[in-house]
Amino acid sequence: MLTIAAVIGFLTVALSILVKVIGFPDQIRKNFKRKSTEGLSTYFYVLWTTHGFFQKDRVLILG
């Protein structure tokens, strides 16, 4: 049976791979062109922080 921590962990890893491969370079390019971080998605960071709390991992929480 999957726990909520396992589901959040899986979603975090899956989304981080997508962000790294697809979204992150595009986000950097847009921010550089605009000279602003307006529109930066905080959803990804919230997922990592939540995953850190479930794993009791200070590095993930603080990062």
PDBQT receptor file of N, H, CA, C and O in Angstrom, charges set to zero:
ATOM      1  N   MET A   1       0.836  -1.189   0.000  1.00  0.00    +0.000 N 
ATOM      2  CA  MET A   1       0.000   0.000   0.000  1.00  0.00    +0.000 C 
ATOM      3  C   MET A   1       0.875   1.244   0.000  1.00  0.00    +0.000 C 
ATOM      4  O   MET A   1       1.863   1.323   0.730  1.00  0.00    +0.000 OA
ATOM      5  N   LEU A   2       0.511   2.185  -0.803  1.00  0.00    +0.000 N 
ATOM      6  H   LEU A   2      -0.291   2.121  -1.396  1.00  0.00    +0.000 HD
ATOM      7  CA  LEU A   2       1.270   3.427  -0.896  1.00  0.00    +0.000 C 
ATOM      8  C   LEU A   2       0.875   4.389   0.219  1.00  0.00    +0.000 C 
ATOM      9  O   LEU A   2      -0.303   4.579   0.519  1.00  0.00    +0.000 OA
ATOM     10  N   THR A   3       1.885   4.979   0.813  1.00  0.00    +0.000 N 
ATOM     11  H   THR A   3       2.842   4.825   0.569  1.00  0.00    +0.000 HD
ATOM     12  CA  THR A   3       1.615   6.002   1.817  1.00  0.00    +0.000 C 
ATOM     13  C   THR A   3       1.577   7.360   1.135  1.00  0.00    +0.000 C 
ATOM     14  O   THR A   3       2.017   7.504  -0.006  1.00  0.00    +0.000 OA
ATOM     15  N   ILE A   4       1.051   8.347   1.834  1.00  0.00    +0.000 N 
ATOM     16  H   ILE A   4       0.694   8.230   2.760  1.00  0.00    +0.000 HD
ATOM     17  CA  ILE A   4       0.986   9.700   1.279  1.00  0.00    +0.000 C 
ATOM     18  C   ILE A   4       2.391  10.245   1.035  1.00  0.00    +0.000 C 
ATOM     19  O   ILE A   4       2.608  10.999   0.087  1.00  0.00    +0.000 OA
ATOM     20  N   ALA A   5       3.339   9.868   1.881  1.00  0.00    +0.000 N 
ATOM     21  H   ALA A   5       3.163   9.256   2.651  1.00  0.00    +0.000 HD
ATOM     22  CA  ALA A   5       4.718  10.316   1.698  1.00  0.00    +0.000 C 
ATOM     23  C   ALA A   5       5.321   9.719   0.424  1.00  0.00    +0.000 C 
ATOM     24  O   ALA A   5       6.072  10.393  -0.281  1.00  0.00    +0.000 OA
ATOM     25  N   ALA A   6       4.996   8.462   0.129  1.00  0.00    +0.000 N 
ATOM     26  H   ALA A   6       4.386   7.914   0.702  1.00  0.00    +0.000 HD
ATOM     27  CA  ALA A   6       5.502   7.821  -1.086  1.00  0.00    +0.000 C 
ATOM     28  C   ALA A   6       4.913   8.463  -2.340  1.00  0.00    +0.000 C 
ATOM     29  O   ALA A   6       5.614   8.648  -3.335  1.00  0.00    +0.000 OA
ATOM     30  N   VAL A   7       3.638   8.797  -2.291  1.00  0.00    +0.000 N 
ATOM     31  H   VAL A   7       3.068   8.647  -1.483  1.00  0.00    +0.000 HD
ATOM     32  CA  VAL A   7       2.982   9.439  -3.439  1.00  0.00    +0.000 C 
ATOM     33  C   VAL A   7       3.584  10.819  -3.677  1.00  0.00    +0.000 C 
ATOM     34  O   VAL A   7       3.897  11.171  -4.815  1.00  0.00    +0.000 OA
ATOM     35  N   ILE A   8       3.747  11.599  -2.619  1.00  0.00    +0.000 N 
ATOM     36  H   ILE A   8       3.493  11.314  -1.695  1.00  0.00    +0.000 HD
ATOM     37  CA  ILE A   8       4.345  12.933  -2.755  1.00  0.00    +0.000 C 
ATOM     38  C   ILE A   8       5.785  12.810  -3.243  1.00  0.00    +0.000 C 
ATOM     39  O   ILE A   8       6.226  13.604  -4.073  1.00  0.00    +0.000 OA
ATOM     40  N   GLY A   9       6.510  11.838  -2.743  1.00  0.00    +0.000 N 
ATOM     41  H   GLY A   9       6.152  11.193  -2.068  1.00  0.00    +0.000 HD
ATOM     42  CA  GLY A   9       7.879  11.616  -3.195  1.00  0.00    +0.000 C 
ATOM     43  C   GLY A   9       7.938  11.282  -4.677  1.00  0.00    +0.000 C 
ATOM     44  O   GLY A   9       8.774  11.821  -5.401  1.00  0.00    +0.000 OA
ATOM     45  N   PHE A  10       7.063  10.403  -5.130  1.00  0.00    +0.000 N 
ATOM     46  H   PHE A  10       6.384   9.965  -4.542  1.00  0.00    +0.000 HD
ATOM     47  CA  PHE A  10       7.028  10.039  -6.547  1.00  0.00    +0.000 C 
ATOM     48  C   PHE A  10       6.676  11.244  -7.414  1.00  0.00    +0.000 C 
ATOM     49  O   PHE A  10       7.326  11.492  -8.429  1.00  0.00    +0.000 OA
ATOM     50  N   LEU A  11       5.650  11.989  -7.015  1.00  0.00    +0.000 N 
ATOM     51  H   LEU A  11       5.122  11.787  -6.190  1.00  0.00    +0.000 HD
ATOM     52  CA  LEU A  11       5.250  13.174  -7.788  1.00  0.00    +0.000 C 
ATOM     53  C   LEU A  11       6.371  14.208  -7.838  1.00  0.00    +0.000 C 
ATOM     54  O   LEU A  11       6.591  14.847  -8.866  1.00  0.00    +0.000 OA
ATOM     55  N   THR A  12       7.070  14.365  -6.730  1.00  0.00    +0.000 N 
ATOM     56  H   THR A  12       6.891  13.846  -5.894  1.00  0.00    +0.000 HD
ATOM     57  CA  THR A  12       8.165  15.324  -6.678  1.00  0.00    +0.000 C 
ATOM     58  C   THR A  12       9.275  14.940  -7.648  1.00  0.00    +0.000 C 
ATOM     59  O   THR A  12       9.793  15.788  -8.374  1.00  0.00    +0.000 OA
ATOM     60  N   VAL A  13       9.633  13.676  -7.657  1.00  0.00    +0.000 N 
ATOM     61  H   VAL A  13       9.212  12.987  -7.067  1.00  0.00    +0.000 HD
ATOM     62  CA  VAL A  13      10.696  13.216  -8.561  1.00  0.00    +0.000 C 
ATOM     63  C   VAL A  13      10.243  13.344 -10.019  1.00  0.00    +0.000 C 
ATOM     64  O   VAL A  13      11.002  13.823 -10.861  1.00  0.00    +0.000 OA
ATOM     65  N   ALA A  14       9.026  12.924 -10.316  1.00  0.00    +0.000 N 
ATOM     66  H   ALA A  14       8.410  12.535  -9.632  1.00  0.00    +0.000 HD
ATOM     67  CA  ALA A  14       8.526  12.998 -11.689  1.00  0.00    +0.000 C 
ATOM     68  C   ALA A  14       8.475  14.440 -12.181  1.00  0.00    +0.000 C 
ATOM     69  O   ALA A  14       8.913  14.736 -13.293  1.00  0.00    +0.000 OA
ATOM     70  N   LEU A  15       7.945  15.330 -11.360  1.00  0.00    +0.000 N 
ATOM     71  H   LEU A  15       7.590  15.090 -10.456  1.00  0.00    +0.000 HD
ATOM     72  CA  LEU A  15       7.872  16.738 -11.761  1.00  0.00    +0.000 C 
ATOM     73  C   LEU A  15       9.245  17.380 -11.857  1.00  0.00    +0.000 C 
ATOM     74  O   LEU A  15       9.476  18.223 -12.723  1.00  0.00    +0.000 OA
ATOM     75  N   SER A  16      10.154  16.991 -10.978  1.00  0.00    +0.000 N 
ATOM     76  H   SER A  16       9.965  16.305 -10.275  1.00  0.00    +0.000 HD
ATOM     77  CA  SER A  16      11.484  17.595 -11.041  1.00  0.00    +0.000 C 
ATOM     78  C   SER A  16      12.204  17.185 -12.319  1.00  0.00    +0.000 C 
ATOM     79  O   SER A  16      12.938  17.987 -12.898  1.00  0.00    +0.000 OA
ATOM     80  N   ILE A  17      12.008  15.962 -12.762  1.00  0.00    +0.000 N 
ATOM     81  H   ILE A  17      11.412  15.311 -12.292  1.00  0.00    +0.000 HD
ATOM     82  CA  ILE A  17      12.616  15.535 -14.025  1.00  0.00    +0.000 C 
ATOM     83  C   ILE A  17      12.034  16.332 -15.187  1.00  0.00    +0.000 C 
ATOM     84  O   ILE A  17      12.771  16.785 -16.063  1.00  0.00    +0.000 OA
ATOM     85  N   LEU A  18      10.718  16.504 -15.196  1.00  0.00    +0.000 N 
ATOM     86  H   LEU A  18      10.120  16.136 -14.484  1.00  0.00    +0.000 HD
ATOM     87  CA  LEU A  18      10.094  17.293 -16.258  1.00  0.00    +0.000 C 
ATOM     88  C   LEU A  18      10.565  18.740 -16.233  1.00  0.00    +0.000 C 
ATOM     89  O   LEU A  18      10.830  19.330 -17.280  1.00  0.00    +0.000 OA
ATOM     90  N   VAL A  19      10.668  19.302 -15.054  1.00  0.00    +0.000 N 
ATOM     91  H   VAL A  19      10.453  18.823 -14.203  1.00  0.00    +0.000 HD
ATOM     92  CA  VAL A  19      11.107  20.693 -14.935  1.00  0.00    +0.000 C 
ATOM     93  C   VAL A  19      12.540  20.838 -15.409  1.00  0.00    +0.000 C 
ATOM     94  O   VAL A  19      12.858  21.780 -16.135  1.00  0.00    +0.000 OA
ATOM     95  N   LYS A  20      13.401  19.928 -15.015  1.00  0.00    +0.000 N 
ATOM     96  H   LYS A  20      13.143  19.163 -14.425  1.00  0.00    +0.000 HD
ATOM     97  CA  LYS A  20      14.812  19.997 -15.416  1.00  0.00    +0.000 C 
ATOM     98  C   LYS A  20      14.973  19.883 -16.922  1.00  0.00    +0.000 C 
ATOM     99  O   LYS A  20      15.747  20.624 -17.527  1.00  0.00    +0.000 OA
ATOM    100  N   VAL A  21      14.244  18.958 -17.525  1.00  0.00    +0.000 N 
ATOM    101  H   VAL A  21      13.615  18.356 -17.034  1.00  0.00    +0.000 HD
ATOM    102  CA  VAL A  21      14.420  18.682 -18.943  1.00  0.00    +0.000 C 
ATOM    103  C   VAL A  21      13.689  19.704 -19.821  1.00  0.00    +0.000 C 
ATOM    104  O   VAL A  21      14.213  20.128 -20.851  1.00  0.00    +0.000 OA
ATOM    105  N   ILE A  22      12.486  20.093 -19.413  1.00  0.00    +0.000 N 
ATOM    106  H   ILE A  22      12.060  19.748 -18.576  1.00  0.00    +0.000 HD
ATOM    107  CA  ILE A  22      11.652  20.937 -20.263  1.00  0.00    +0.000 C 
ATOM    108  C   ILE A  22      11.544  22.370 -19.747  1.00  0.00    +0.000 C 
ATOM    109  O   ILE A  22      11.860  23.324 -20.458  1.00  0.00    +0.000 OA
ATOM    110  N   GLY A  23      11.101  22.502 -18.519  1.00  0.00    +0.000 N 
ATOM    111  H   GLY A  23      10.845  21.726 -17.942  1.00  0.00    +0.000 HD
ATOM    112  CA  GLY A  23      10.721  23.816 -18.034  1.00  0.00    +0.000 C 
ATOM    113  C   GLY A  23      11.842  24.700 -17.549  1.00  0.00    +0.000 C 
ATOM    114  O   GLY A  23      11.805  25.911 -17.766  1.00  0.00    +0.000 OA
ATOM    115  N   PHE A  24      12.830  24.138 -16.905  1.00  0.00    +0.000 N 
ATOM    116  H   PHE A  24      12.861  23.154 -16.729  1.00  0.00    +0.000 HD
ATOM    117  CA  PHE A  24      13.865  24.960 -16.275  1.00  0.00    +0.000 C 
ATOM    118  C   PHE A  24      14.656  25.799 -17.272  1.00  0.00    +0.000 C 
ATOM    119  O   PHE A  24      14.803  27.002 -17.055  1.00  0.00    +0.000 OA
ATOM    120  N   PRO A  25      15.174  25.216 -18.363  1.00  0.00    +0.000 N 
ATOM    121  CA  PRO A  25      15.904  26.054 -19.328  1.00  0.00    +0.000 C 
ATOM    122  C   PRO A  25      15.030  27.148 -19.933  1.00  0.00    +0.000 C 
ATOM    123  O   PRO A  25      15.495  28.266 -20.157  1.00  0.00    +0.000 OA
ATOM    124  N   ASP A  26      13.768  26.826 -20.198  1.00  0.00    +0.000 N 
ATOM    125  H   ASP A  26      13.390  25.918 -20.017  1.00  0.00    +0.000 HD
ATOM    126  CA  ASP A  26      12.850  27.822 -20.736  1.00  0.00    +0.000 C 
ATOM    127  C   ASP A  26      12.601  28.936 -19.728  1.00  0.00    +0.000 C 
ATOM    128  O   ASP A  26      12.550  30.108 -20.101  1.00  0.00    +0.000 OA
ATOM    129  N   GLN A  27      12.446  28.583 -18.457  1.00  0.00    +0.000 N 
ATOM    130  H   GLN A  27      12.487  27.631 -18.154  1.00  0.00    +0.000 HD
ATOM    131  CA  GLN A  27      12.229  29.573 -17.401  1.00  0.00    +0.000 C 
ATOM    132  C   GLN A  27      13.437  30.503 -17.277  1.00  0.00    +0.000 C 
ATOM    133  O   GLN A  27      13.275  31.713 -17.115  1.00  0.00    +0.000 OA
ATOM    134  N   ILE A  28      14.617  29.955 -17.351  1.00  0.00    +0.000 N 
ATOM    135  H   ILE A  28      14.749  28.973 -17.482  1.00  0.00    +0.000 HD
ATOM    136  CA  ILE A  28      15.835  30.772 -17.267  1.00  0.00    +0.000 C 
ATOM    137  C   ILE A  28      15.882  31.755 -18.436  1.00  0.00    +0.000 C 
ATOM    138  O   ILE A  28      16.179  32.935 -18.247  1.00  0.00    +0.000 OA
ATOM    139  N   ARG A  29      15.594  31.277 -19.623  1.00  0.00    +0.000 N 
ATOM    140  H   ARG A  29      15.353  30.319 -19.777  1.00  0.00    +0.000 HD
ATOM    141  CA  ARG A  29      15.613  32.133 -20.812  1.00  0.00    +0.000 C 
ATOM    142  C   ARG A  29      14.598  33.269 -20.691  1.00  0.00    +0.000 C 
ATOM    143  O   ARG A  29      14.911  34.418 -21.004  1.00  0.00    +0.000 OA
ATOM    144  N   LYS A  30      13.382  32.950 -20.237  1.00  0.00    +0.000 N 
ATOM    145  H   LYS A  30      13.128  32.017 -19.983  1.00  0.00    +0.000 HD
ATOM    146  CA  LYS A  30      12.353  33.984 -20.075  1.00  0.00    +0.000 C 
ATOM    147  C   LYS A  30      12.749  35.006 -19.016  1.00  0.00    +0.000 C 
ATOM    148  O   LYS A  30      12.596  36.209 -19.223  1.00  0.00    +0.000 OA
ATOM    149  N   ASN A  31      13.255  34.533 -17.888  1.00  0.00    +0.000 N 
ATOM    150  H   ASN A  31      13.379  33.555 -17.719  1.00  0.00    +0.000 HD
ATOM    151  CA  ASN A  31      13.671  35.449 -16.822  1.00  0.00    +0.000 C 
ATOM    152  C   ASN A  31      14.803  36.351 -17.286  1.00  0.00    +0.000 C 
ATOM    153  O   ASN A  31      14.827  37.535 -16.950  1.00  0.00    +0.000 OA
ATOM    154  N   PHE A  32      15.733  35.810 -18.047  1.00  0.00    +0.000 N 
ATOM    155  H   PHE A  32      15.713  34.848 -18.320  1.00  0.00    +0.000 HD
ATOM    156  CA  PHE A  32      16.852  36.600 -18.537  1.00  0.00    +0.000 C 
ATOM    157  C   PHE A  32      16.370  37.676 -19.506  1.00  0.00    +0.000 C 
ATOM    158  O   PHE A  32      16.821  38.820 -19.442  1.00  0.00    +0.000 OA
ATOM    159  N   LYS A  33      15.460  37.311 -20.398  1.00  0.00    +0.000 N 
ATOM    160  H   LYS A  33      15.095  36.382 -20.449  1.00  0.00    +0.000 HD
ATOM    161  CA  LYS A  33      14.920  38.280 -21.358  1.00  0.00    +0.000 C 
ATOM    162  C   LYS A  33      14.153  39.399 -20.664  1.00  0.00    +0.000 C 
ATOM    163  O   LYS A  33      14.297  40.570 -21.013  1.00  0.00    +0.000 OA
ATOM    164  N   ARG A  34      13.333  39.028 -19.675  1.00  0.00    +0.000 N 
ATOM    165  H   ARG A  34      13.216  38.076 -19.391  1.00  0.00    +0.000 HD
ATOM    166  CA  ARG A  34      12.501  40.016 -18.972  1.00  0.00    +0.000 C 
ATOM    167  C   ARG A  34      13.258  40.763 -17.889  1.00  0.00    +0.000 C 
ATOM    168  O   ARG A  34      12.818  41.819 -17.434  1.00  0.00    +0.000 OA
ATOM    169  N   LYS A  35      14.398  40.218 -17.475  1.00  0.00    +0.000 N 
ATOM    170  H   LYS A  35      14.755  39.361 -17.844  1.00  0.00    +0.000 HD
ATOM    171  CA  LYS A  35      15.154  40.759 -16.337  1.00  0.00    +0.000 C 
ATOM    172  C   LYS A  35      14.278  40.769 -15.079  1.00  0.00    +0.000 C 
ATOM    173  O   LYS A  35      14.350  41.684 -14.258  1.00  0.00    +0.000 OA
ATOM    174  N   SER A  36      13.443  39.717 -14.953  1.00  0.00    +0.000 N 
ATOM    175  H   SER A  36      13.384  38.974 -15.620  1.00  0.00    +0.000 HD
ATOM    176  CA  SER A  36      12.506  39.607 -13.843  1.00  0.00    +0.000 C 
ATOM    177  C   SER A  36      12.167  38.135 -13.610  1.00  0.00    +0.000 C 
ATOM    178  O   SER A  36      12.235  37.323 -14.533  1.00  0.00    +0.000 OA
ATOM    179  N   THR A  37      11.804  37.797 -12.376  1.00  0.00    +0.000 N 
ATOM    180  H   THR A  37      11.748  38.457 -11.626  1.00  0.00    +0.000 HD
ATOM    181  CA  THR A  37      11.348  36.441 -12.069  1.00  0.00    +0.000 C 
ATOM    182  C   THR A  37       9.830  36.385 -11.924  1.00  0.00    +0.000 C 
ATOM    183  O   THR A  37       9.291  35.440 -11.346  1.00  0.00    +0.000 OA
ATOM    184  N   GLU A  38       9.146  37.390 -12.447  1.00  0.00    +0.000 N 
ATOM    185  H   GLU A  38       9.584  38.157 -12.916  1.00  0.00    +0.000 HD
ATOM    186  CA  GLU A  38       7.689  37.414 -12.396  1.00  0.00    +0.000 C 
ATOM    187  C   GLU A  38       7.131  36.185 -13.107  1.00  0.00    +0.000 C 
ATOM    188  O   GLU A  38       7.587  35.832 -14.195  1.00  0.00    +0.000 OA
ATOM    189  N   GLY A  39       6.166  35.547 -12.505  1.00  0.00    +0.000 N 
ATOM    190  H   GLY A  39       5.796  35.833 -11.621  1.00  0.00    +0.000 HD
ATOM    191  CA  GLY A  39       5.558  34.367 -13.091  1.00  0.00    +0.000 C 
ATOM    192  C   GLY A  39       6.259  33.072 -12.734  1.00  0.00    +0.000 C 
ATOM    193  O   GLY A  39       5.903  32.017 -13.260  1.00  0.00    +0.000 OA
ATOM    194  N   LEU A  40       7.241  33.123 -11.860  1.00  0.00    +0.000 N 
ATOM    195  H   LEU A  40       7.531  33.980 -11.433  1.00  0.00    +0.000 HD
ATOM    196  CA  LEU A  40       7.957  31.921 -11.439  1.00  0.00    +0.000 C 
ATOM    197  C   LEU A  40       7.002  30.996 -10.688  1.00  0.00    +0.000 C 
ATOM    198  O   LEU A  40       6.304  31.432  -9.772  1.00  0.00    +0.000 OA
ATOM    199  N   SER A  41       6.971  29.745 -11.066  1.00  0.00    +0.000 N 
ATOM    200  H   SER A  41       7.537  29.391 -11.810  1.00  0.00    +0.000 HD
ATOM    201  CA  SER A  41       6.063  28.790 -10.448  1.00  0.00    +0.000 C 
ATOM    202  C   SER A  41       6.569  28.364  -9.070  1.00  0.00    +0.000 C 
ATOM    203  O   SER A  41       7.693  27.877  -8.948  1.00  0.00    +0.000 OA
ATOM    204  N   THR A  42       5.765  28.538  -8.054  1.00  0.00    +0.000 N 
ATOM    205  H   THR A  42       4.852  28.934  -8.153  1.00  0.00    +0.000 HD
ATOM    206  CA  THR A  42       6.142  28.141  -6.703  1.00  0.00    +0.000 C 
ATOM    207  C   THR A  42       5.652  26.734  -6.366  1.00  0.00    +0.000 C 
ATOM    208  O   THR A  42       6.017  26.188  -5.325  1.00  0.00    +0.000 OA
ATOM    209  N   TYR A  43       4.838  26.147  -7.225  1.00  0.00    +0.000 N 
ATOM    210  H   TYR A  43       4.541  26.591  -8.070  1.00  0.00    +0.000 HD
ATOM    211  CA  TYR A  43       4.279  24.812  -6.986  1.00  0.00    +0.000 C 
ATOM    212  C   TYR A  43       5.388  23.779  -6.790  1.00  0.00    +0.000 C 
ATOM    213  O   TYR A  43       5.319  22.947  -5.885  1.00  0.00    +0.000 OA
ATOM    214  N   PHE A  44       6.401  23.841  -7.640  1.00  0.00    +0.000 N 
ATOM    215  H   PHE A  44       6.457  24.517  -8.374  1.00  0.00    +0.000 HD
ATOM    216  CA  PHE A  44       7.520  22.907  -7.571  1.00  0.00    +0.000 C 
ATOM    217  C   PHE A  44       8.237  23.004  -6.226  1.00  0.00    +0.000 C 
ATOM    218  O   PHE A  44       8.583  21.987  -5.626  1.00  0.00    +0.000 OA
ATOM    219  N   TYR A  45       8.457  24.217  -5.763  1.00  0.00    +0.000 N 
ATOM    220  H   TYR A  45       8.176  25.044  -6.251  1.00  0.00    +0.000 HD
ATOM    221  CA  TYR A  45       9.164  24.412  -4.501  1.00  0.00    +0.000 C 
ATOM    222  C   TYR A  45       8.333  23.954  -3.311  1.00  0.00    +0.000 C 
ATOM    223  O   TYR A  45       8.872  23.441  -2.330  1.00  0.00    +0.000 OA
ATOM    224  N   VAL A  46       7.035  24.137  -3.397  1.00  0.00    +0.000 N 
ATOM    225  H   VAL A  46       6.597  24.554  -4.194  1.00  0.00    +0.000 HD
ATOM    226  CA  VAL A  46       6.150  23.663  -2.327  1.00  0.00    +0.000 C 
ATOM    227  C   VAL A  46       6.180  22.135  -2.255  1.00  0.00    +0.000 C 
ATOM    228  O   VAL A  46       6.185  21.568  -1.163  1.00  0.00    +0.000 OA
ATOM    229  N   LEU A  47       6.198  21.472  -3.402  1.00  0.00    +0.000 N 
ATOM    230  H   LEU A  47       6.194  21.932  -4.290  1.00  0.00    +0.000 HD
ATOM    231  CA  LEU A  47       6.266  20.010  -3.414  1.00  0.00    +0.000 C 
ATOM    232  C   LEU A  47       7.557  19.502  -2.772  1.00  0.00    +0.000 C 
ATOM    233  O   LEU A  47       7.531  18.568  -1.970  1.00  0.00    +0.000 OA
ATOM    234  N   TRP A  48       8.686  20.118  -3.128  1.00  0.00    +0.000 N 
ATOM    235  H   TRP A  48       8.708  20.877  -3.779  1.00  0.00    +0.000 HD
ATOM    236  CA  TRP A  48       9.960  19.690  -2.554  1.00  0.00    +0.000 C 
ATOM    237  C   TRP A  48       9.981  19.902  -1.050  1.00  0.00    +0.000 C 
ATOM    238  O   TRP A  48      10.462  19.043  -0.311  1.00  0.00    +0.000 OA
ATOM    239  N   THR A  49       9.466  21.035  -0.588  1.00  0.00    +0.000 N 
ATOM    240  H   THR A  49       9.076  21.733  -1.189  1.00  0.00    +0.000 HD
ATOM    241  CA  THR A  49       9.445  21.316   0.846  1.00  0.00    +0.000 C 
ATOM    242  C   THR A  49       8.553  20.320   1.580  1.00  0.00    +0.000 C 
ATOM    243  O   THR A  49       8.921  19.824   2.645  1.00  0.00    +0.000 OA
ATOM    244  N   THR A  50       7.385  20.026   1.015  1.00  0.00    +0.000 N 
ATOM    245  H   THR A  50       7.086  20.429   0.150  1.00  0.00    +0.000 HD
ATOM    246  CA  THR A  50       6.481  19.055   1.621  1.00  0.00    +0.000 C 
ATOM    247  C   THR A  50       7.135  17.677   1.686  1.00  0.00    +0.000 C 
ATOM    248  O   THR A  50       7.042  16.983   2.698  1.00  0.00    +0.000 OA
ATOM    249  N   HIS A  51       7.788  17.295   0.609  1.00  0.00    +0.000 N 
ATOM    250  H   HIS A  51       7.864  17.859  -0.213  1.00  0.00    +0.000 HD
ATOM    251  CA  HIS A  51       8.499  16.018   0.579  1.00  0.00    +0.000 C 
ATOM    252  C   HIS A  51       9.587  15.996   1.654  1.00  0.00    +0.000 C 
ATOM    253  O   HIS A  51       9.783  14.975   2.313  1.00  0.00    +0.000 OA
ATOM    254  N   GLY A  52      10.288  17.102   1.835  1.00  0.00    +0.000 N 
ATOM    255  H   GLY A  52      10.128  17.931   1.299  1.00  0.00    +0.000 HD
ATOM    256  CA  GLY A  52      11.317  17.199   2.865  1.00  0.00    +0.000 C 
ATOM    257  C   GLY A  52      10.761  17.015   4.264  1.00  0.00    +0.000 C 
ATOM    258  O   GLY A  52      11.387  16.371   5.106  1.00  0.00    +0.000 OA
ATOM    259  N   PHE A  53       9.581  17.581   4.516  1.00  0.00    +0.000 N 
ATOM    260  H   PHE A  53       9.072  18.104   3.832  1.00  0.00    +0.000 HD
ATOM    261  CA  PHE A  53       8.951  17.410   5.831  1.00  0.00    +0.000 C 
ATOM    262  C   PHE A  53       8.607  15.941   6.083  1.00  0.00    +0.000 C 
ATOM    263  O   PHE A  53       8.842  15.421   7.174  1.00  0.00    +0.000 OA
ATOM    264  N   PHE A  54       8.053  15.278   5.072  1.00  0.00    +0.000 N 
ATOM    265  H   PHE A  54       7.863  15.699   4.185  1.00  0.00    +0.000 HD
ATOM    266  CA  PHE A  54       7.698  13.866   5.240  1.00  0.00    +0.000 C 
ATOM    267  C   PHE A  54       8.929  12.992   5.433  1.00  0.00    +0.000 C 
ATOM    268  O   PHE A  54       8.887  12.010   6.173  1.00  0.00    +0.000 OA
ATOM    269  N   GLN A  55      10.022  13.347   4.773  1.00  0.00    +0.000 N 
ATOM    270  H   GLN A  55      10.056  14.145   4.172  1.00  0.00    +0.000 HD
ATOM    271  CA  GLN A  55      11.254  12.566   4.879  1.00  0.00    +0.000 C 
ATOM    272  C   GLN A  55      12.133  13.015   6.048  1.00  0.00    +0.000 C 
ATOM    273  O   GLN A  55      13.161  12.402   6.336  1.00  0.00    +0.000 OA
ATOM    274  N   LYS A  56      11.719  14.086   6.710  1.00  0.00    +0.000 N 
ATOM    275  H   LYS A  56      10.884  14.584   6.476  1.00  0.00    +0.000 HD
ATOM    276  CA  LYS A  56      12.490  14.675   7.814  1.00  0.00    +0.000 C 
ATOM    277  C   LYS A  56      13.923  14.994   7.351  1.00  0.00    +0.000 C 
ATOM    278  O   LYS A  56      14.905  14.678   8.022  1.00  0.00    +0.000 OA
ATOM    279  N   ASP A  57      13.993  15.624   6.188  1.00  0.00    +0.000 N 
ATOM    280  H   ASP A  57      13.194  15.880   5.642  1.00  0.00    +0.000 HD
ATOM    281  CA  ASP A  57      15.268  15.960   5.541  1.00  0.00    +0.000 C 
ATOM    282  C   ASP A  57      15.437  17.475   5.537  1.00  0.00    +0.000 C 
ATOM    283  O   ASP A  57      14.772  18.180   4.779  1.00  0.00    +0.000 OA
ATOM    284  N   ARG A  58      16.326  17.965   6.383  1.00  0.00    +0.000 N 
ATOM    285  H   ARG A  58      16.866  17.392   6.999  1.00  0.00    +0.000 HD
ATOM    286  CA  ARG A  58      16.523  19.416   6.506  1.00  0.00    +0.000 C 
ATOM    287  C   ARG A  58      17.043  20.044   5.217  1.00  0.00    +0.000 C 
ATOM    288  O   ARG A  58      16.715  21.191   4.913  1.00  0.00    +0.000 OA
ATOM    289  N   VAL A  59      17.839  19.317   4.468  1.00  0.00    +0.000 N 
ATOM    290  H   VAL A  59      18.106  18.386   4.715  1.00  0.00    +0.000 HD
ATOM    291  CA  VAL A  59      18.377  19.861   3.220  1.00  0.00    +0.000 C 
ATOM    292  C   VAL A  59      17.258  20.180   2.232  1.00  0.00    +0.000 C 
ATOM    293  O   VAL A  59      17.269  21.235   1.597  1.00  0.00    +0.000 OA
ATOM    294  N   LEU A  60      16.300  19.274   2.103  1.00  0.00    +0.000 N 
ATOM    295  H   LEU A  60      16.292  18.417   2.618  1.00  0.00    +0.000 HD
ATOM    296  CA  LEU A  60      15.164  19.538   1.205  1.00  0.00    +0.000 C 
ATOM    297  C   LEU A  60      14.298  20.663   1.724  1.00  0.00    +0.000 C 
ATOM    298  O   LEU A  60      13.829  21.494   0.946  1.00  0.00    +0.000 OA
ATOM    299  N   ILE A  61      14.081  20.702   3.016  1.00  0.00    +0.000 N 
ATOM    300  H   ILE A  61      14.462  20.027   3.648  1.00  0.00    +0.000 HD
ATOM    301  CA  ILE A  61      13.235  21.738   3.599  1.00  0.00    +0.000 C 
ATOM    302  C   ILE A  61      13.871  23.116   3.417  1.00  0.00    +0.000 C 
ATOM    303  O   ILE A  61      13.204  24.057   2.985  1.00  0.00    +0.000 OA
ATOM    304  N   LEU A  62      15.147  23.235   3.743  1.00  0.00    +0.000 N 
ATOM    305  H   LEU A  62      15.688  22.471   4.094  1.00  0.00    +0.000 HD
ATOM    306  CA  LEU A  62      15.819  24.534   3.647  1.00  0.00    +0.000 C 
ATOM    307  C   LEU A  62      16.100  24.928   2.203  1.00  0.00    +0.000 C 
ATOM    308  O   LEU A  62      16.075  26.108   1.853  1.00  0.00    +0.000 OA
ATOM    309  N   GLY A  63      16.362  23.949   1.388  1.00  0.00    +0.000 N 
ATOM    310  H   GLY A  63      16.382  22.991   1.672  1.00  0.00    +0.000 HD
ATOM    311  CA  GLY A  63      16.660  24.256  -0.025  1.00  0.00    +0.000 C 
ATOM    312  C   GLY A  63      15.468  24.815  -0.736  1.00  0.00    +0.000 C 
ATOM    313  O   GLY A  63      15.547  25.125  -1.925  1.00  0.00    +0.000 OA
TER     314      GLY A  63
